[in-house]
Amino acid sequence: MSKRHIGSSFDDFLREEGILAQTETAAIKRVLAYQIAQAMKEKGFTKAALAKTMGTSRAQLDRLLDPENPSVTLQTMGRAAHVLGKRLMVGMEESRKRRKAA
């Protein structure tokens, strides 16, 4: 076959279903939870120790580390990153749909 792609992309499918933004947000949260857990291992932090150093509860830290839980503030993520010797970076870019049209 000479065509590389047949049909629409997975992003197009998610967009048509009206869940692209929700799916992307969930993926970002999963990555952040994973990165925080990895940094905890590297720095030797237990959940209790990280929560205490952050000045938060263990329950809030559990929500932060739960990849399925989207209800975590940027402030909490930023505090965790800071305590772990990292910095949280957040940005925006043109959506793929707009980039294609340009």
C-alpha positions in Angstrom: 0.0 0.0 0.0 1.3 3.5 -0.8 -0.7 5.3 1.9 0.9 5.4 5.4 -2.4 6.1 7.2 -5.9 5.1 6.5 -8.7 6.9 8.3 -8.4 9.3 11.1 -5.9 9.5 13.9 -6.6 8.4 17.4 -6.6 12.1 18.5 -9.3 12.7 15.8 -11.3 9.8 17.3 -11.0 11.2 20.8 -12.0 14.6 19.6 -15.0 13.3 17.8 -16.1 11.5 21.0 -15.6 14.8 22.9 -13.0 13.3 25.3 -9.7 14.5 23.9 -9.0 17.2 26.5 -10.1 14.8 29.3 -7.9 12.1 28.0 -4.9 14.4 27.7 -5.4 15.7 31.2 -5.6 12.2 32.6 -2.4 11.2 30.8 -0.5 14.3 32.2 -1.7 13.4 35.7 -0.4 9.8 35.3 3.0 11.0 34.2 3.3 13.5 37.1 2.3 10.9 39.6 4.8 8.5 38.2 7.6 11.2 38.2 6.9 12.1 41.8 6.9 8.5 42.9 10.2 7.9 41.0 11.8 11.0 42.6 10.6 9.8 46.0 12.5 6.5 45.5 15.6 8.3 44.3 15.6 10.6 47.3 14.6 7.9 49.8 11.4 9.6 50.9 8.5 7.6 52.3 5.0 8.8 51.9 4.8 9.9 55.5 8.1 11.8 55.3 7.2 13.6 52.1 3.8 14.5 53.5 5.4 15.9 56.7 8.0 17.8 54.8 5.4 19.3 52.4 3.2 20.3 55.4 0.3 18.2 54.1 -1.6 15.1 55.0 -0.8 11.6 54.0 -4.3 11.4 52.4 -3.5 14.4 50.2 -0.2 12.9 49.2 -2.1 9.6 48.3 -4.4 11.7 46.0 -1.3 13.2 44.4 0.3 9.8 43.8 -3.0 8.2 42.5 -2.8 8.4 38.7 -6.6 8.0 38.5 -7.4 11.0 40.8 -7.5 14.3 38.9 -8.4 16.5 41.9 -4.9 17.7 42.8 -3.9 21.4 42.7 -0.9 22.8 40.9 0.2 24.2 44.3 0.4 20.7 45.8 2.3 19.3 42.8 4.7 22.3 42.9 5.3 21.7 46.7 6.0 18.0 46.1 8.4 18.9 43.3 10.2 21.5 45.4 10.7 19.1 48.3 12.1 16.5 45.9 14.6 19.0 44.4 12.6 19.4 41.2 10.5 22.1 39.7 7.1 21.8 38.1 6.8 23.2 34.6 3.4 23.9 33.1 2.7 25.4 29.7 0.3 25.7 26.9 0.7 25.2 23.1 -1.5 25.3 20.1 -3.7 22.3 19.8 -2.8 19.8 17.1 -6.0 20.7 15.2 -4.9 24.4 15.0 -1.3 23.5 14.1 -2.5 21.4 11.1 -4.7 24.3 9.9 -1.9 26.9 10.0 
